[in-house]
Amino acid sequence: MKKLVMKGFVLSVLLCFVFSTALPVLAQANSKAKEKKININTASLEELQELPRIGVKVAQRIIDFRLKNGKFKKIEEIMKVRGVGEKVFKQIKDLITVGNIKAKK
């Protein structure tokens, strides 16, 4: 009987340890998921480079494109920039926004 109680106690302590270390990791992962998206209409060269597969040259092309053509109205328009194809877009689409673009009446 003593062995059974001891095993139960050890198992309880072990489970408490596992959950106490797992919860902060899960909370951190959740907070990263809620981080602010990068606005491709206002982002700097450095901010754009934080996106996967976007280096200095492509980031500069994004900035040049929006200076020449105006603000992106929807995130899919970023695929008009050389170097941002469908594969890259699929990787960044959940990380970018165009902000609150109001439609003209």
C-alpha positions in Angstrom: 0.0 0.0 0.0 2.9 2.4 0.9 4.5 1.8 -2.5 1.2 2.6 -4.3 0.8 5.9 -2.4 4.4 6.8 -3.1 4.1 6.1 -6.8 0.9 8.2 -6.9 2.7 11.1 -5.1 5.7 10.9 -7.5 3.4 10.8 -10.5 1.5 13.9 -9.2 4.7 15.8 -8.6 6.0 14.8 -12.1 2.7 15.9 -13.8 2.7 19.2 -11.9 6.3 19.9 -13.1 5.4 19.0 -16.7 2.4 21.3 -16.8 4.1 24.1 -15.0 6.8 24.2 -17.6 4.5 23.6 -20.6 2.0 26.4 -19.8 4.5 29.3 -20.2 5.8 27.8 -23.5 2.2 27.6 -24.8 1.4 31.1 -23.6 4.5 32.5 -25.4 3.5 30.6 -28.6 0.0 32.0 -28.4 1.2 35.6 -27.9 3.5 35.3 -30.9 0.5 34.2 -33.0 -1.3 37.3 -31.9 1.5 39.7 -32.8 0.7 42.6 -35.0 0.7 41.9 -38.8 3.1 43.9 -41.0 1.3 46.6 -43.0 2.8 46.4 -46.5 1.6 49.9 -47.2 3.6 51.5 -44.4 6.3 49.0 -43.5 10.0 50.0 -43.6 12.6 48.1 -45.5 13.7 46.4 -42.2 10.1 45.5 -41.3 9.5 43.9 -44.7 12.6 41.8 -44.3 11.1 40.2 -41.2 8.8 38.3 -43.5 9.9 34.8 -44.7 11.6 34.8 -48.1 11.7 38.6 -48.3 15.3 39.9 -48.5 16.6 43.4 -49.1 16.0 43.5 -52.8 12.4 42.3 -52.7 11.6 44.5 -49.8 12.9 47.5 -51.8 10.8 46.4 -54.8 7.7 46.4 -52.5 8.5 49.9 -51.4 9.2 51.1 -54.9 6.0 49.5 -56.2 3.8 51.2 -53.6 5.5 54.6 -54.3 4.9 54.2 -58.0 1.4 52.6 -57.9 -0.1 53.8 -54.6 -1.2 51.7 -51.6 -2.0 48.1 -52.0 -5.8 47.7 -51.7 -5.6 44.0 -50.9 -2.8 41.7 -49.8 -2.9 39.6 -53.0 -1.6 42.6 -55.0 1.8 42.1 -53.5 2.2 39.3 -56.0 2.5 42.0 -58.7 6.0 42.7 -57.2 8.8 40.8 -58.9 10.1 38.2 -56.5 6.7 37.6 -54.7 5.0 34.8 -56.4 2.3 32.4 -55.2 4.7 30.3 -53.1 6.0 33.3 -51.3 2.6 34.8 -50.9 1.3 31.6 -49.3 4.1 31.9 -46.7 3.4 35.5 -45.9 -0.3 36.0 -46.4 -1.2 35.5 -42.7 1.6 37.8 -41.6 0.7 40.9 -43.7 -2.1 43.4 -43.9 -2.9 46.5 -46.0 -4.5 48.3 -43.0 -7.8 50.0 -43.1 -8.2 51.0 -46.7 -11.6 52.6 -47.1 -13.3 52.0 -50.5 -14.0 55.1 -52.5 -17.7 55.9 -53.1 
